[in-house]
């Protein structure tokens, strides 16, 4: 027993407070995982793909769904739509598959290339665009080594420069861009998708026009080309493209009814935190950081309960 009643009271109070704190910690809810957050999402957390801005790249192995981004590259997107409506890409091929880099599709016949529709011309480089303050922007607090500011707008990963008042799409996995020569202008007849580690050095050097939202596995698993920078050599057969169509040109029953997470929602900011500090028991050390290309933008089928949540 303590001979000093005041000391005994202080020690007892300390034990009580420590015990209460332990109970508070024990009662604190665990940080939800990404899968748990998506399972608890509501309809307002999602937006449907616009059929007018959705391309279907049809391969023998299945369909690749691409969401276009006319808000960032309107001239190139207009060209691409004109080419698609003219059937330009139908029967062309994937001509380049470079490991850890890109898949590129174009006309494989260099000697007698397919005629380009007369209303498709080279357009000015759309490497960036004036920042629109009215466009929703979810900023990533972690920062970036390639740009002063990065985040997400309209479901796409973007970068911003507040001083220049410019915004541009960034080269994350699955992003789709327009091939070009040394001339910065291009017309959209050659397109590529990123299938490897994010080549951010290409940012603001190529016009990005959208991103693959479904079917990336069909592109990333293609045979690699043995020629220079992944082009298929003469003894290798390019992968044929059956067709590229605009979703709005197909009956509703033939469309992929997909929804994209709203990147301006509170749920999306929670998803970012769930990826910045992974709450799953497997992760013994929390990274406490994340970079823009490591933040997944989930996609789900409109009529399905299951959500495609990257692990």
C-alpha positions in Angstrom: 0.0 0.0 0.0 1.1 3.6 -0.6 1.5 5.7 2.5 0.9 8.9 0.5 -2.8 9.1 -0.3 -2.3 11.8 -3.1 0.3 9.6 -4.8 -1.9 6.6 -4.7 -4.8 8.7 -6.2 -2.5 9.9 -9.0 -1.3 6.4 -9.8 -4.8 5.0 -9.8 -5.9 7.8 -12.1 -3.1 7.1 -14.4 -4.0 3.4 -14.6 -7.6 4.4 -15.3 -6.7 6.8 -18.1 -4.3 4.3 -19.7 -7.0 1.7 -19.6 -9.5 4.1 -21.1 -7.1 5.0 -23.9 -6.5 1.4 -24.6 -10.2 0.8 -24.9 -10.6 3.8 -27.2 -7.8 2.5 -29.5 -9.3 -1.0 -29.4 -12.7 0.4 -30.3 -11.4 2.6 -33.2 -12.7 1.2 -36.5 -10.1 -0.2 -38.8 -9.3 1.7 -42.0 -11.4 0.2 -44.7 -9.7 -1.5 -47.7 -10.3 -0.5 -51.3 -12.6 -3.5 -51.8 -14.6 -2.6 -48.7 -14.9 1.0 -49.8 -16.1 0.0 -53.3 -18.6 -2.5 -51.8 -20.1 0.3 -49.8 -20.3 2.8 -52.7 -23.5 4.4 -53.9 -24.8 5.1 -57.4 -23.7 8.8 -57.1 -20.0 7.6 -56.8 -20.1 6.3 -60.4 -20.6 7.7 -63.8 -21.5 5.8 -67.0 -19.2 5.9 -70.0 -20.5 8.3 -72.7 -21.1 6.1 -75.8 -20.1 9.2 -77.9 -16.6 9.1 -76.3 -16.0 5.3 -76.2 -14.1 3.3 -78.6 -14.1 -0.5 -79.1 -10.9 -2.0 -80.4 -11.9 -5.5 -81.6 -9.2 -8.2 -81.6 -9.5 -11.9 -82.2 -9.1 -12.4 -78.5 -11.7 -9.9 -77.4 -12.7 -6.3 -77.0 -10.6 -3.4 -75.7 -12.6 -0.5 -74.4 -11.1 3.0 -74.6 -12.6 6.2 -73.1 -11.7 9.3 -75.2 -10.8 12.6 -73.6 -12.0 15.4 -75.9 -11.7 17.9 -73.1 -7.9 17.6 -73.3 -7.3 16.8 -77.0 -10.4 17.9 -79.0 -8.7 18.1 -82.4 -7.2 14.7 -82.3 -10.3 13.1 -80.9 -12.3 14.6 -83.7 -9.9 13.2 -86.2 -10.0 9.7 -84.6 -13.8 9.7 -84.7 -13.7 10.6 -88.4 -11.3 7.8 -89.0 -13.4 5.3 -87.1 -16.6 6.3 -88.9 -14.8 5.9 -92.2 -13.7 2.4 -91.2 -10.1 3.4 -91.5 -8.7 1.1 -88.8 -10.7 -2.0 -89.8 -8.3 -4.6 -91.0 -5.2 -2.7 -90.0 -2.9 -4.2 -87.3 -0.9 -3.8 -84.1 2.5 -3.3 -85.6 4.6 -2.7 -82.4 4.7 -4.3 -79.0 7.7 -3.1 -77.0 8.2 -4.8 -73.6 7.5 -2.6 -70.6 6.6 0.3 -72.9 3.8 0.5 -75.5 1.5 -1.3 -77.9 1.1 0.6 -81.2 -1.4 0.1 -84.0 -1.2 1.6 -87.5 -1.2 0.7 -91.2 1.4 -2.1 -91.6 1.6 -1.5 -95.4 4.2 1.2 -95.8 4.5 0.8 -99.6 0.8 1.2 -100.3 -0.8 2.8 -97.2 -4.5 3.0 -96.8 -5.9 6.4 -98.0 -6.8 8.8 -95.2 -10.2 10.4 -95.4 -9.9 13.8 -97.1 -11.2 15.7 -94.0 -8.5 14.3 -91.7 -5.4 16.5 -91.6 -2.5 16.9 -89.3 -3.5 19.1 -86.4 -1.6 21.2 -83.9 0.2 19.5 -81.1 -2.2 19.1 -78.1 0.4 18.3 -75.5 -1.3 20.5 -72.9 -4.3 22.9 -72.6 -5.3 25.9 -70.6 -6.4 25.0 -67.1 -10.1 25.3 -66.7 -10.9 26.3 -63.1 -14.4 24.9 -63.5 -13.1 21.4 -64.3 -13.1 19.2 -61.1 -9.6 18.5 -59.9 -8.7 16.1 -57.1 -5.2 17.0 -56.2 -2.7 14.4 -55.0 -1.1 15.8 -51.9 2.0 13.6 -52.3 3.5 15.7 -55.1 5.3 14.6 -58.2 8.8 14.7 -59.7 7.6 15.6 -63.2 5.1 18.3 -62.6 4.4 21.0 -60.0 1.0 19.4 -59.3 -0.8 16.2 -60.1 -4.2 14.7 -59.6 -7.3 13.6 -61.3 -9.9 15.2 -63.6 -12.9 13.6 -65.2 -11.5 10.1 -64.5 -8.1 10.8 -66.0 -4.7 11.3 -64.3 -3.5 14.8 -65.0 -0.7 17.3 -64.2 -1.0 21.0 -63.7 1.4 24.0 -63.7 -0.2 26.8 -61.8 2.3 29.4 -63.0 1.8 28.5 -66.7 -1.9 27.8 -66.1 -1.7 24.6 -68.1 -3.1 21.1 -67.6 -2.1 17.9 -69.4 -2.8 14.2 -69.3 0.1 12.0 -68.0 1.5 8.7 -69.2 0.2 6.2 -66.8 -0.4 2.5 -67.5 -3.3 2.1 -70.0 -3.2 5.7 -71.4 -3.7 6.0 -75.1 -1.7 8.5 -77.3 -1.1 9.5 -80.9 2.1 8.5 -82.6 4.1 11.2 -84.4 7.4 11.9 -86.1 9.7 14.8 -85.3 7.0 17.1 -86.5 4.9 17.8 -83.4 1.7 17.7 -85.5 -0.1 14.4 -86.0 -3.5 13.2 -87.3 -4.5 10.2 -85.2 -3.8 7.4 -87.8 -1.2 5.8 -85.5 -2.2 5.2 -81.8 -0.5 3.5 -78.9 -1.3 2.3 -75.4 1.1 2.2 -72.5 1.6 -1.4 -71.3 4.6 -0.9 -69.0 6.1 1.3 -66.3 4.8 4.8 -66.7 6.9 6.6 -69.3 6.4 10.1 -67.8 9.2 11.5 -69.9 6.7 11.4 -72.8 4.4 13.9 -71.0 3.8 17.0 -73.0 5.7 15.5 -76.0 2.8 13.4 -77.3 -0.9 14.1 -77.5 -2.7 11.8 -75.1 -6.4 11.2 -76.2 -7.8 8.7 -73.6 -7.2 5.6 -71.6 -8.1 1.9 -71.8 -10.8 1.1 -69.2 -11.3 -2.5 -70.0 -9.3 -5.2 -71.8 -5.7 -4.1 -70.9 -4.8 -7.8 -70.5 -5.5 -8.3 -74.2 -2.9 -5.7 -75.1 -0.3 -6.3 -72.4 -0.1 -10.1 -73.2 0.6 -9.7 -76.9 3.8 -11.2 -78.4 6.7 -8.8 -78.3 8.1 -7.6 -81.5 11.7 -8.5 -82.2 12.5 -5.5 -84.4 13.9 -2.2 -83.3 11.9 -0.6 -80.4 9.4 -3.5 -80.5 8.2 -3.3 -84.1 7.3 -6.7 -85.6 10.1 -8.0 -88.0 9.4 -9.2 -91.5 9.2 -12.8 -90.4 6.6 -11.9 -87.7 2.9 -11.4 -88.4 1.4 -8.2 -87.0 -1.7 -8.7 -84.8 -4.8 -8.0 -87.0 -7.4 -5.5 -85.8 -10.9 -6.7 -86.8 -12.5 -3.3 -86.3 -12.5 -0.1 -84.2 -16.0 1.3 -83.6 -17.6 4.0 -81.6 -20.0 2.7 -79.0 -22.7 5.1 -80.1 -22.7 3.5 -83.5 -23.8 0.1 -82.0 -27.2 -0.9 -80.6 -27.3 -0.7 -76.8 -27.4 -4.5 -76.6 -23.9 -4.7 -78.2 -22.3 -2.1 -76.0 -20.2 -2.6 -72.9 -22.2 -1.0 -70.1 -19.4 0.2 -67.9 -19.2 2.8 -65.1 -16.2 4.7 -63.9 -15.6 5.9 -60.4 -16.1 9.6 -60.1 -12.7 11.1 -59.3 -14.3 14.2 -57.8 -16.2 12.2 -55.2 -15.4 11.8 -51.5 -15.2 8.1 -52.0 -12.3 8.5 -54.5 -10.3 10.5 -51.9 -10.9 7.6 -49.5 -9.7 5.2 -52.1 -6.5 7.2 -52.5 -5.9 7.0 -48.8 -6.5 3.2 -48.8 -3.8 2.9 -51.4 -1.4 5.3 -49.7 -1.5 3.4 -46.5 -2.6 -0.1 -47.3 -4.7 -1.4 -44.3 -4.6 -5.1 -45.3 -2.8 -7.2 -42.7 -0.3 -8.4 -45.3 1.4 -4.9 -45.4 3.7 -4.7 -42.4 5.1 -1.3 -43.4 2.9 1.5 -44.6 4.3 3.4 -47.5 2.6 6.7 -46.4 3.0 7.9 -50.0 1.6 7.3 -53.4 2.2 8.6 -56.9 -0.3 9.5 -59.5 0.1 6.4 -61.7 -0.3 4.1 -58.7 -3.8 5.3 -58.0 -6.3 2.9 -59.6 -9.4 4.3 -61.2 -12.0 1.5 -60.7 -14.4 0.3 -63.4 -17.5 -1.8 -63.0 -20.2 -3.3 -65.1 -23.5 -1.3 -64.8 -25.6 -4.4 -64.2 -23.1 -6.4 -62.1 -22.6 -6.2 -58.4 -18.9 -7.0 -58.5 -16.5 -4.2 -58.9 -13.2 -4.5 -60.7 -10.8 -3.5 -57.9 -7.1 -3.8 -58.6 -5.1 -5.5 -55.8 
